[in-house]
Amino acid sequence: MNVQTKKYQLIEWITSIQDTRLINKLVKIAEETDWWDNISDAEKTSIDQGIRDLEEGRYVNHSEARKHYEKYL
């Protein structure tokens, strides 16, 4: 199912909603700001560093990390 089809299904579902509480929740979600605007500068810096690390090849794949941390799981 493509994105357009999913959008149309959501529109159909939303237009059939009778529950005011649910409608208000959906409106609130639609009005929320981008999550990036709600995180701290330290979190933004950490995310940016992680992206740079990935771009520069400084990462460990999942299976290697799992082997290393398996004893703690």
Secondary structure, DSSP 8 states (H G I E B T S, - for coil): --HHHHHHHHHHHHHH---HHHHHHHHHHHH---GGGGS-HHHHHHHHHHHHHHHTT----HHHHHHHHGGG-
